[in-house]
Amino acid sequence: MEIYWVLGIPLVGGVFLALWGNRRNAPEINALFSLLTLIAAAWLTARVIDYGPMLIGDGWFFIDSFNVFLVALTAFVAFTTALFSRPYMRIEKEHGRLNDKRLRLYHSSYQIFIGAMLLALTTNNMGILWVSMEAATLTTVLLVSLYRTPASLEAAWKYFILCGVGIALALFGTILLYFAAEKILGSGGTALLWTHLNGVKTQLEPTVLQLAFVFLLVGYGTKVGLAPLHSWLPDAHAEGPTPVSAVLSGLLLNVALYAVMRCKVLVDGAMGTDLAGNLMMGFGLFSVVLAAFLIKRQSDVKRMFAYSSIEHMGLITFAFGMGGAVANFAGLLHMTMHSLTKSAIFFAVGHATQSAGTQMMDGIRGLIRTNPTIGWGLMLGTIAILGVPPFGVFASEFLIITTAMHEHPWATPFLLLALGVAFASIFGKVQPMVFGETELPKLPHQPALTPVFIHLGLVLMMGLFIPPYLADWYRQAAALLGG
C-alpha cells in the first residue's frame, strides 16, 4: 500500500500545482507535497527493512534493498531542494526572470519529475522503466527551458535531442531483452518483469543479451552523463534554474544508472563473463579523465560543477563495473555522498550567483565577507566533494581506489591523475570566490541555507561513522548487484 502513496502524492501534487501553482503560497505547497512523499518513502523503507523484498500490485512493482535505498535518497533530496527553491524562485520572480505562469509550470513539472523518477525506481517492468525515464526527460526539458532565453532554449533543445536519441537506443535494447525473454517466459507483459527475467537469466540467449546491454548502456548512459554522450549536461545545468541543477545532479543521474545496473545483473547471469562490467569500467574511466581535464577550462561556476558531476558519475560507474562486495558497497556509498554533497553545492551556488548577478566565477568574489553563510556553505561543500577527510566522499573514493589497486592496477594511475587534476582545478577556482577581495557590500538578508548544512552534516557523519543498520543496508544492496 505504501508504494501507492509514494507514487500518488507527486502525481496529485503535479495536477494540483498545474491548476494553482501561481498562487503566492505555491512554493510552500510544493514543499508540503515533497514532505509527504518523503514520509511515504520512509514508511516504505521501514517496511522493506522489516519484511525484506516485496512484490506489489500483482508483480508490477518490486521493492528491494537496492531500489528502496534510492527511493529514500530521491525523496529526501527532492524535499530539501523544494525547501531551497522557496526563497530562490521568489527572488528570481522579483528580478523579473520569471512570471506567475512560469512559476506554475515549474512547481507542477517539479512534482511530475519526482514522480517519474520514483516510478522508474519502483516498477518491476523494464518497459515501464523506459516510459518513466522518457517522462522524466520530457519534464526536465520544460524545467531547463524555464527562463525562455536563447541560451536556455538551446540547452533544452540539446538535452531533448541527445537524451531522445539515447532513450531511443535504450528502447531498442529493451525490445531485444523482450525477444530474448519471450522464448522462455512466453509473450505478454510478464516477459519484461525484472523478477521473472532474473529468475531465468541463466537461460537467456547470451548473444542477444550482449547486444541488448550495449544499447541499454549507451542509451541510459546518455542520461547518466557518461562521456562521450555528456555534452547536454553542462548546458542543462548552466541555463536551467539552480534547483533543477540540484535534482539533475543529485537524483536523475542516479536513476539512469540504476536502470543500467538492473540490466547488468541480467547480462552477468546470462553470459557468465565480465563483458558488462568491462564496458562500464571503460565508459566510467573515460568519463572521469575527460571531465577532470574539462573542469580546468570552465569559467561558469554551474558548468564547472556540472563537469564535476560527470566525473563522479564516471567514478560510480567504474566502481559498479568492477563489481564485488567492496566495489558495489563503495559505489552505493559514493552515490549517496555525491547526491547530498552536489545538491548542497548547487544550493550555495544558487544564492551566490543571485547575489553577484552572474554565473561567471571572475564576477563572484569575497563571499565570506558579503555573506559568510553562503561562503562557508560553498567552501565546505567544495572540500567535501573533492574528497577531503573526514567527509564521506573521502571514504567512498578511498574504497574505490584501493579496490582498483587490488583488482585493476592498470586503472589506478588514471584515476589518481584525474582526481588530482579535478582537485587542483576546482579548489583553485572556488578559493578566490570565497576568500577573494571584493568591494561589494554585505547582503541585506540571510539566504535560507539550512538544507546546505543538513546535507553537509550528513556527509560529515557518514565520513566519521556509518550507523550499523545503514552499513547493513548498503551490504544487502551491494549483494543484490552481484559481480
N, C-alpha and C positions, 0 to 999 in steps of 0.2 A: 504493500500500500504506500510505503514511503516514497517509492520511485515516482508515483504519480504526482505527489506534491512537489518533488524536486523538478520535474519536467513541466508541471502545470502552472506553477507560480510565475516563472518567467513569461510563459505564453500569455497568461492573463494580464501580467504587467505590461507586456508589449501592446496588447489590444487597448488596455485602459489608457496608457500614455499616448497612444496614437490618437485618441479622442480628446484627452485632457492634458497632454504633455506640454502645453504652452502656458499653463497656469503658473502663478508665482511660486507655489509650493511644489511644483513638479520635481525639482531636484530631491526634495525630501521624500516624495512618493517613490521615486526611482530607488533611493537608498533603502526605503522600507521594504520594497519588493525584493531587493537584493539580500536584506537581512533575513526575510522569511525563507528565501532559497537556501541561505546558509544554515538556518535552523533545521530545515528539512534534510539537507545534506548531512548535518551532524547526526541527526536521527537515523538516517540510512547507514551511516558509517558505524554507529554503535550496534546496529542490528547485524551487520556483516561481521564485526569483531566478535560478537556473542555467538552467532549461529553459523558462521562460515559462508561460503559462496551460495548465492541464491539465484534460481531461475524464476522469473516473474512473468505474468501475462502469457501463459501457455508457451513459455520459452522465448518470447520476443525480446525480453530484457534479461541480461545476465550481469550480476554484480559479484566481483571477487576482490581480493586484497589489492590487486593492481589498479583496477579502474576506480574503485571507491576511494582510493588514496588521491587520485587525480580529481574526482568529483569534489572531495573536501577542499582540495587546494584551489580548484576553479571557483567554487562558491565563496571561499574566503577572500581571494584577491578581487573577485567581482564586487564584493561588498565594500572593501576598503577603497577600491577605485571609485565606486559610486559616492562614498563619503568625500573623497578628494575632489570629485568633479562638481560638487555643490558650489563651493566658492569659485572654483576655476571657471566654470561655464558662465556664472553670473558676471564675473569680471570681463570675460570675452564679449558678453552682451553689452556691458557698459562701454567697452571700447569700440562698439559698432561692428564687430566682426560677425556677430550672429544676431538673428531676429527671433521672434516667438515661433515662427513656422519651422525654422531650422532646429530650434531647441526641442520642439515636439518630435521632429524626425530623429534627433539624437537620442532622446530618452527612450522612445519606442524601439528604435533599432538596437540600442544597447541591451534591452531586455531580451529581444528576439535572438540576438547574437549569443548571449549567455545560454539561452535555452537550446539553441542549435548545438553548441559545444557540449552541453550536458547530455543531449540526446546521442551525440556521436560517442560519448564515453560509455553510455549505459546500454545501448542497443546490442542485441545479440546477432543481428542480421547485418552481414557485410554490405548488402545493398543499401539498407537504411543508413549505415555508417557513411557511405558515399554521398547519399542525398543530404544528410545533415552537414557534412563538410561543405557541400555546394551551397547550402543555405547560409552557413557561416560566411562563406566567401561573398555572397551577394549582399548580405547586410553590412559587411565590412567595407565594401565598395561605397555604400551610402555614407558610412561614417568617415572614411578617408576624404571624400569629396565635400564634406560638410561646409567648408568655407567658401566654396564655389569660386575660388581664384583660379587663374590659368594653371598655376603650378599644382594645386590640389586636384584639379580635374585631370591633368596629365598623369599625376601619380595614381589616381584611382583607375584611370584607363589602363595604365601599365599593369597595375595589380590585377585588374579584371582579365586582361589578355593572357598574361603569363600564368596566373593561377587557373584560368579557364582551360588553357592548354594542359596544364598539369593535372587538373581534375579529370579531364577527358582521358588522359593516359591511365589514370587510376581506374576509371570506369572500364577501360579495355582490360586491365589486369583483373578486375572483379569479374568480368564476363568469362575470362579464361579460368578463373578459380571455380566459377559455377560449372563450366564444361567438365572440368576435372572431377568435381563432386557429383555431378548428375549421374555418371556411370555407376556410382556406388550407392548414393543416397536416393536416387530417383529424381524426377523432375518436380518442380514446385519450389515454393519459397523456403522450405526447410533445408534445401541443399545449400543455402547460404547462411544458415545459422552457425555461428562460430563454434558453439559447443558440439554440434554434430560433426562439423569439419575436424575439430580437434580430436574427436573420438575415432575417426577413421583416417587420420593424417598419414599413417604409415602405408595405407592402401592407395593413396592418391598418386596419379601419374607424375613421376619426378620431372620429366621434361616440360610438361605443361606448367607445373608449379614453378619451375625455374624461370620460365618466360613470364609468367604472371607476376612473380616478385619483382622482376626488373621493371615492368611497367608500374607496379604499385609503388616501388621505392622512388622512381623518378617522379611519378605523379604526386604522391603525398609529400615526397621530399621537397617539391617546389613550395608547398605550404610551410614546411619546416624551415625553409630558407637555406637549404644546403647549396653550396656552390657546385656548379656554375649557374644554378637556377635561382639565384638570390637577389637579382637586381631590383625586383619590385619592393623589397623590404625596406631599404634605406629611404626611398622616396615616400612610401606609405607612412613611415614613422615621422619623417620630417614635415610633411604637408598636412597630416591629419591633426585633430585636437590631441593634446597630450594624454588625456585619459584613454584614448584609443590606442596610442602608442604603448601604454602600460598593459592593456589587456592583450594586445597583439603579441608583445614580447613575453609577457608573463603567463599567457594562457593558450592562445591559438597555436603557437608553435608546439607546445606540449601535446595538444590534442592530435595534431597531424603526426607527430612522432609516435603517439600511442597507436594510431592506425597502422603504421609501419611495423610496430612490434607485434601486434596481433597477427599480422601476415607472416612475420619472420618465424613465429612459433610453429605455424603450419608447414612452412617450407623446410625448416630444420627437421621436422618429423618425417616429411615425405622423402627428403633427399639423403639424410644421414651424413651430410657434408657441411663444411663451413662456408659454402658459397655465399649465403645471405649475409653472414657475419663479415666476410671479407669485403663484400660490396659496401656495407655500412661503414666499415673501418676506412675504406678508401674515400668515400664521399665525406665522411666526418673529418678525416685528417686534412684533406684538401680544403675544406671549409675553414678549419681552424687556422691554417697557414695563410690562406688568401685574405681572410678577414683581418688577421693581425697586421698585415702589411698595408691594407687599405685604410685601417684606422688612422695611421700616421698622416694620411693625406687630407683628412677631413677638417673643415673649418666650421661646420654647423654642428652644434652640440647634440642635437637629436639624431643626426645622421651618424655621428661618431658612436653613440651608444647603440644605434641600430646595428652597426657592424660588429659591435661587441656581442650583441645577441646572436648573430650568425656564428661568431667564434665559439660561444658557449654551447649553442645547439650542436655544432660540429663536434665538440668535445663529448657531449652526452651521447650523440650517435656513435662516435668511436667507442665509447665505453660499452654500450649495448652490443656493438658489433663484436667486441672481444668475447662477450658472454661469460658465463660462470657466475658463481655466487657473489664473489667480491666485486667484480666489474659491474654486474647488474645492480647490486646494492649501491655502489658509488654513483652509477648513472641516475638512479632514483633520488638519491640524496642531492646530487648536483641539480637535478631538475627542480627540486623543491627550493634549494638555495637560490638558484637563478631567478625563479619566478618571484620570490619575495624580494630579493635584492634589486633586480632590474626595475620592477614596478615602483619600488621606493625611490630609486634614482630618477625615474621619469616624473614622479610626484614633485620632487625637489626641482628638477629641471623646468617643469611647467611653470612654477611660481617664479623661478629665476628669469626665464625668458619673458614672462609677463611684466616683471618689474623693470627689466632692461629695455624692453621693446624690440628685442632682436634675438634671433637664434644663433647669430654668429658669435663664436667664442671670443673674438677680439673685442666685441662690444659689451661683454659681461665681465666685470672686474670688481674685486673687493666685496664680494657677497658677505664676508664675515663682518664687514663694517656696516653695510647698508641694511642687512638683515641677518643677524647671527644664526637664527633658526634655519633659514634656507642654506646658509653657508655650511654649517656643521652637518646638516642632513645630506647635502651633496658630497661633501668630503668623506663622511663616514660610509656612505653608500658606495663611493668610488673605491675606497680602501677595501671594503667587503668584496666587491665584485672582482677586484684584482687578486683576490686570494691571499690577503694578508691575515695571518693568525691574530687573534683567536676566532675570527669569523668562520661560519660553517662552510663557505666556499673553499677555504683552505683545506678542510678535512676531506671534502669530496674530490678536489683536484689531486690531493696527495694520494688518495686511494687509486684514482685512475692512473696516475703517472707511475706509481710503484707497481701496479698490475701490468702496465705496458712494459716496464723494465724487465719484469719476470717472464712474461709470455711473448712479447713482441718488441725486443730491444731495438730493432731497426727503426721503430717509430718514435722512440724516446727523444732523440736529438731534435726532430721536427717539432714535437710538442713543446719541449723546453724553449726552443728558439722562438716559436710563435707566442708562447705565454710571456716570454721576456720582452719581446717587441711590443706586444699589446700593453704590458705593464708600463713600460717607459713612455709610450705614446700617450696613453690616457692620463697617467699621473702628471706628465709634463704639461698637458693641456688644461687639466682641471685645477692644478695648483694656483696659477695666476687668476683664474676665475674666482676662486675663494679668497685668496690672500693678497691679490694684487692691489696696486694703488688705484684709487678712484676718487673723483670729485663729486660723485652723486650723493645726495642727502639720504639719511635713513628713511626707510619706508614708513609711511604714516600708520600702517596697520600690520598686524601679525598674521601671516597666512596660516591656514589650517593644515599643519603638517603632522598631526597626530598619527595618521596612517604610516608616514615615513618611519617614525621611531618605533611603532609597533612592529613593522616588518623587520627593521634592523635589530630590534631587541630579540626577536625570534631567531634570526640568523646568528646572532651572537650566542644565544643559548645553545643552539644546535652545534656550534663550534666547540663549546665548552663541555656540553653534556647532552647526549641524546637519551631521552627517557626510555627505560627498558621496553615499555609497551609499544613505543614508536619504532624502536630498533627491531622488535619482533615483527611489526607490521611491514617494515622495509624488507626484512629477510623472507617473509612469506611471499611478498610481491616479486622479489628477485628470483625465488624458486620457481614461480609460475612462468617466468620468462625463459627458463632453461638455459641452454648454451654450455 
